[in-house]
Amino acid sequence: MLKSVLVGLTAWLLIVAMPSEALTTVEAEKLFVHQVFPLLQTKCFVCHGDDPTDIRGSLDLTRRQNMIDHQVLIPGQAQQSRLYQSVTWQDKKLQMPPKANDRLTTEQIDLIQQWIEADAPWPQADRWQTIDTSPWETESTGVLVKTSGGLTDEWSNHRYQPADLWAFQPISHPHLPTDAPNPVDAFINQN
């Protein structure tokens, strides 16, 4: 019994310890533009950069070089980067965001870790624009819907979750269920 437990534990440790496949620079840039930067905007910039007159802890996170200068970001080394350490809440003195209900999800933490491990690229404005308007579409980044009349490129090139674009999908004719008193009830009960 103990032997089988040890074999299972050893196998699990090998899987956990295996490094994930490294991202290319292009993939890391896309990850940053589409997922990491919006996450930083939402969770970090509120206190560390949105208002230049009120930057908490004198730590402006809106630029890569600021993060490196303050040793918050060590490209290629997520475990040593204070950014990663703070969002994982490993250190009791360094827990960001500070409110427990604002904590990052495991998936969000993984995104930050992947970006840092890929040398934390932060594309220049022209490259950023190319990436932002590219049709790199996944369920997590959303579908690019180019609109007209937006006041900013961010608005004109907004990404939507596929479920939010239901009105633009072709009409389907599903098979009507026969196991309910009324077919409408069967469709309602599916959710």
Secondary structure as UniProt FT lines:
FT   HELIX           2..17
FT   HELIX           25..31
FT   HELIX           32..36
FT   HELIX           37..43
FT   TURN            44..49
FT   TURN            52..53
FT   HELIX           56..58
FT   HELIX           64..69
FT   TURN            70..71
FT   TURN            75..76
FT   HELIX           78..80
FT   HELIX           82..88
FT   TURN            92..93
FT   HELIX           100..102
FT   HELIX           106..117
FT   TURN            118..119
FT   HELIX           125..132
FT   TURN            139..141
FT   STRAND          142..144
FT   HELIX           153..156
FT   STRAND          159..160
FT   HELIX           162..168
FT   HELIX           183..189
//
